[in-house]
Amino acid sequence: MAGPVDIPKSDRDLERTAADKLLGPFQRFMKFEAAGGVLLIVCALGAMIWANSSQSEHYLALFYETKVRVGFGEWGLEKALILWINDLLMAVFFLLVGLEIKREVLVGELQSPKKAALPIAAAIGGMAIPGAIYALVNMGHGSMSGWGVPMATDIAFALGVLALVGSRVPVSVRIFLTSLAIVDDLGALLVIAVFYTDSIGMDYLGKAGIVLALMMVLNVMGVRRLVVYLLLGVVVWYFVLKSGVHATIAGVLVAMTIPARTRVDQALYSSFVRSMLDRFDADSRGEQKSWTTSKQQSAVLAIEDAGHKVETPVRRLEHTLIPWVAFAILPVFALANAGVSIGTVESDAGDGSLWTNRALWGVVLGLLIGKPVGVFGFAWVAQKLGIGMLPEGANWRHVFGAAWLSGIGFTMALFIANLAFADAADLDAAKIGVLGASVVAGVVGLLILMMGKTAETE
């Protein structure tokens, strides 16, 4: 068999166009696993600087006073830009969360009861203990409504920090943290739906249920075109929004209706692709490098079509949404929600000081004490009782480091804070607590994992 063809340097240069050279650094950045977290940090810092600068009135005017109307007649919606971001864009984020939950339950770590037990127990502890600590700090005060804020884990941020550790931790730790965060997100969704919904319009909720039932019927009938589900999903979002239940819940409900079965048997797909590759090779023109024949192009298109059919709609939509969520939706959310004027918080706080605000300390203690203690403690108990087992190749130092990373609340915590607080001073204080505690939790977790050794070498 002939070895690889040595392409002359001039030909390689021709293959890399000017556009490739220009876009190359951006493409490499987007492939970097922690890139989404880096962009989130930049946007959050930018929001804080903007909100505390001489241009702060423009920040407020853009996100809180700018009205945007979409639709027509009685079907039209007019909302401030911040609400479009938090209600609509974040519904897309929760659609992605729902897809991840569905995948993990069907084919991931949550499919196996024994493997799922440890992250589920850890997630329960990571929600219960932070909520309890917040409640103890804020008992009897108006800020008590924020007990759900420190329960949340930012999966994108936590995994981004974990990526910085590299090969120092086994892959199983990433899977454990991912499963933990997904269960945590599911718990946060239940908290939002049950405790942060003031009133429910049953007529609109019933209409949303009818559309969801239709989507399930289409799934059973074998309809796989994602555009059908996404268009009906917009209708579900509208009805859920009008019902009084937070509109982001629609994202998860829609995710549950997306087909998760393939149209093509794996063995049949493998055989078909091999036959198309044989056809591609059979029509090769030897030295010709830059052009493909019509038969070769047909073979390539046939392989591409077969790839779409063997890939499940759930997975395809998930892959499509990931870059949009990581590099557009979450950064915009951070920019719109992380801008807190510290001076305003101090002047508006009940006792005149940010640093004695109970919401602030409830969040900080919940994330920095409640999360590590709850996640690690419940995981340890589950393992000792024989309910769960440690991730393969991992040790308790790895679990402790992951427990600290789960204290990165950020996106989910900021989102719940917006729902929880009616008092502006408490809301801003809680946001500062979320941002500060998330940074500390991320740094501590990173240091613990950087010093850790794999179970095989200990």
N, C-alpha and C positions, 0 to 999 in steps of 0.2 A: 504494500500500500504506500502510495506517495505521501511524503511528509507535507507539512503546511507550506503554502506558497509564501515566499519572502517578498512582500510588496515593497517596491522601491520607495524611498523616503518622499519623493515628489508625489507619488500616487497617494500615499497616506495623507500628505498635506492637502491634496485635492479633495479627499473624502471628508476632511474636517473643514466645513465652510466657515465663512466669517461669522455667520449667525451662531454656529456651534461654539466657536471660540468666545463669542460675546456672552452667550447664555451658559456656558460651561460652569463658571463659579456658582451661579444661582442654582443650577441643577444639582451640583454636588452638595450645596447647603441644604436643599430640600430633601435629599436622600439621607442626610445626617439625622440619626434617630432623635437627638435632643433638639433639633432645629425648631420644632414647634414650641417647645418650652422656652428656648432662647427668645423667640419672637414674642411670646406672651410676656416675658420679663421686660423686654424693651417697651412694649405697649403700655404695660402697667406703670413703669417708671415715667414714660412720657406723659401719661394721664396725670400722675401725681405732680410732676413739674408744671404741666399746663394749668392744673387747677389751683396751684399755689403761686402762679406768676401774675404779672400785671395784665395778662390776657385771659384771666380766669372767667370773666364775664362772657367771653366768646365761647369758652368750653360749655358753660351752662346754656347759653343761647342755642348752640348747635344741637346738643343732645336732649335738653329738657324743654326747650321752647319752640323748636322747629317742628311744625306739624306736617305730616305726610298723609295724603288721602289716597286710598286705593279702592277701586270698585266703582259701582254706579248705583244711584238711587238708595233704596233701603238695604241693598247688599254692600254698600260702601262702608269703609272703615277709615276713620281719621284719628290718628294717634301721634303722640310725640315720638321723635326718632328713637329715644331710649326704649320706648315700649315696643316698637317694631323690632328692635334688636333683641330684647329680652323675651318677647312673645313669639316672634316668627323665626328669626335666625336660630335662637336656642332650641326651637322645636326641631330644626334640622339636626342640631347637635344631639338631642335626645333620640331622634330617629336612629342615628349612628349607635348610640348607647343601646337602644333596643335591639338592633341587629347583632351587636356583640353579645348581648345576653342570650339571644336566641341561638347563635352559633355555639356558644360555650355549653349551653344546655343540651344541644343536639349532638355535637361531635367533639366538644372541648373537654376541659378538666371537670366541668360541672356535670358531665354525663356519668362519671363514675362516682357512686356514693362515697366510697372510701377515700378517693382523691379529693372530692369536693368538701368533705367534712371539715378539714383543717381550715381552708380559706373561708368557709361559711361561718365556722365558730369564731375565727379571728375577726371577720367583718361584724358579727353581732356584738362582740366585745368592743370593737372600734366605734360602734354607734352608741351602745348603751352607756359606757363609762364617760365619754366626753359630754353626752347629754346630761348625765347625772351631775357631773362636776359643774357644768354651766348652771344647772338648776339650783345647786347649793349656793353658788355665788350670788345669784339673782333672785332668790326666793323672796317673795313679797314685794317685788319691785316691778315697774312697768316693763322693764327690759326682759322679763321672764319669757316673753314670746320668742326670743331668739335661741331657745334651747336646741333647735335643730341645726343651727349654723355649724358648730364644731363637729357634727357627725359626718360631714361629707369629706370624700377624698377626691382629689383631682387626678384622674388616671393618666392623662396625657403628661402632666407635669411630673408625677411620680416616676413614670416609666422613662421620661426624658433624663431625669437625674440618675436613675439606675443605669442607663446606657453609658453614662460617663465612667462607670466603674469598669466596664469592659469585661474581660475574661476572669476577673477576680472572683466573680460569683458564678455558680452554675446556671444554666438556662432555666432550670426548674424554679429558681427564685423569681425570675421574671414572670413565669407562668403563675406562681403562687400569688404574686402581687397583682397581676392582671385579674385573676379570678376574685381575689379579695376586693379589689376596687369595683369590679362589675357587680358583685353582691351588694357592696356598699352603695353603689348608684341605684340599684333596685330598691334598697331600703330608703334612700333619699327620695325617690319617686313616690313611694308609699306615704312618706311623711308629708310631702308637698300636697298630694291628692287628698289626704285625710285631715291634716291639721292646718294647712294654710289655704283652705278654700272656705270663704266666708258664707256664700250661699250658692245653691245649685238650681239651675233652671232645668227641670226634668224634661220639658218639651224639647229643648235643644239637645240635651244629652241623649234623649230617645232617638232623635234624628241622626246623631252621630253613631249610635248603636246600629241603626238600620244600614247606614253606609258601610260600616265595618263588617256587618253580616254579609252584605253584598260582596265585599272584597274577599271574604273567606270562601264564599261560593265560587267566585272566579278562580281562586287558588285551587279548590277541589276539582274544578272543571279543566284545569291544566293551562289556564291563561298565564303566560310568563312574561309578557311585555311590561317592563317596569313603568313605562309612561302611563299605562292605565292605572296602576296602583298609586302613582305619585299624584295624578290629577284628582283621583278620588280622595287621596290623603289630604289635599288642600281643602276639600269640602269638609272632611272630618275635623281638620284644624279649626275651620271657621265655626262649626257647630259647638265644638268643645270650648272655644274662646267665649262664645255667646252664652254658654251654659253657666259660666262662673268658675268652673274647674280650670286650673291654670293650663293655658293652651299647649305648653310643652309636653303635657301628658299625651297629647295626640300623637306626638312623634313616636313614642314607645308603642302605643296601640296599633299604629299603622305598621310598624316594624313586625309585629306579630303576624300580620296577614301576608307578608312577602313570601313567595314560594321558596322552599329550601331543598327541593328535589331536583336532580339532574334529568335532562331529557334523553341523554345518551349513556348507555352502559359503558363502564370504564374500559373493559376488554375490547368492546367494539370500537371505541374511540382510539385506543392504542393501535389496533390493527389498521384502521382507516388512515391514521396519520402516517404510519409506515408506508402504506401503499402510495400515498400522495408524495412522500419524500422520494420513493423509488421513481415515480413519474417525473418529479423535478430533476433528479439526477440523470434520468434517461434522455432528457431533452437538452442536456448541457452542451454548450458550444466550445468546450475546451478552454482556449485562451481568453474568450470573451468574459470580461469581468463587470462591466458597467451596466449591461442590459440583460433583462430576462425575456425569454420567449413568451408568447401568448399562453402556451401550455403550462409553462412554469408559473406564470402569474395566476392561472386558473387553479393550479395546485396550492399555491400560497393562500388564495382566497378561500378555498375549500377547507384548508387547515384552520384558518381564522374563524370561519363559520362554525366548524365542529368544536372549536375551543369555546365559543359562546354557548353552544348547546350543552357541553359537558360541565360548564361552570354554573353553579346555582345562582339564581337571581339575588339571593341574600348576600352571597359573597361578592357578586359583581357590583351591587349597589354599595356595599361596604367599602370596597376598594375605590369606587368613584368618590365617595363622600370624604374619605380620610384626608386627602390633601386640602379640600375646600374647608373642612372643619378646622384642621390644624393651622392653616396659613391664611385663612380669611375670617371665618366666623368667630373663633375664640379670640384672636387678636382684637377684632372689632369690639367684642364683648368686653375685653379687658380695658380697652381704651375708653369705652363709654361708662364703665362701672367702677374703675379703680381711681378715678379722679376725686380725691377727698381733700378739701381745704382744711388743713390742720388748725389754722387759726380760728376758723368758724366753729369747729368742734369744741375747742376750748371755751369759746365765748358762749356757746349754746348749751353746754353740758349743765346738768342740774346743779352741781355744786361748783361750777366754774372751772373745773379741771378735767382735761382729757384723761390724765393718769389715774384718776379715782373713779372713772366711769366703769360701772359693773359689767356692762355689755362687753367692753374691751377685755377685761380680765377673765370673764367667763369664756370668751372665745380663745384667748391665749392659753389659759390653763387647760381648757378642753382639748385643744390641738396638741399642746406640748407635753401634757401629762396624761390626759385621758386616752388619746390615741395610742401611744406606745404601750401604756399599761394594759389597755383593753385588748388590743390586737395580740400582743405577746402573751398576756395572761390567759386569755381564752384559748389561744392556740396550744399553749403548754398543757392546760387542763384537758383539752380534747385529745392530745397525744397520750397523756398519762392514763386516761380512761380507756384508751384503745379505740376511740371513735375515729380519729384521724391519724395520718402518718406524715412525717416530715417529707418535704420535697426531696426527690432523689438527688444525692450528692450534696445536700445542704445540711447545715447545722444550726444550732440555736442562735449563734451570732448573726447568721444571715437573716433569720426570722426577726431578730431584734432590730437589725438595720432596716428591714422592710417595714417593720412596725413604725419606725420613725418617719420613713418616707410617706406612710399613709397619713401622717399629720399635715401633709401639704394639702390644704383645703382649696384654696384659690377659686377656680371657676365655680364649682358647685357650691362652695361656702358663700361666695359673693352673691350667687344667684338666690340662695335661700335667704340670705340677709335682706335682700330687696323685698322678699315676701313677708318677712317676719316683723319688721320694725315700722311702726307708724311715725315714731319720733325721729326726726332727721339727725339729731345729735347722736342718738344711740346707733342709728344706721351707719353713720360715718365712723364712729368709734369702733363698731364691729368690723367694718371694712379694714381699718388700720390694723386691728388685731389679727384679722385673717392674713393680710399681706405680711406683717412682721413675723407671725408664728410660722407661716408657710416657708419663709426664707430660713428661719432657724431650724425647723424640722428637716428641710432638705439638706442643709449643711451637715447637721449632726448625723443623719442617716447616711450621707455620702461618706463621711469620715469613718463611721463604724464599718461600712462595707469595704472601704479601701484597706482597712487594717485586717479584715477577716481573711481566713484561709478556707479552702474547700474542705469538705468533710473527709476526703481521702487523704489529705496531708496533715490532718490534725491528729 
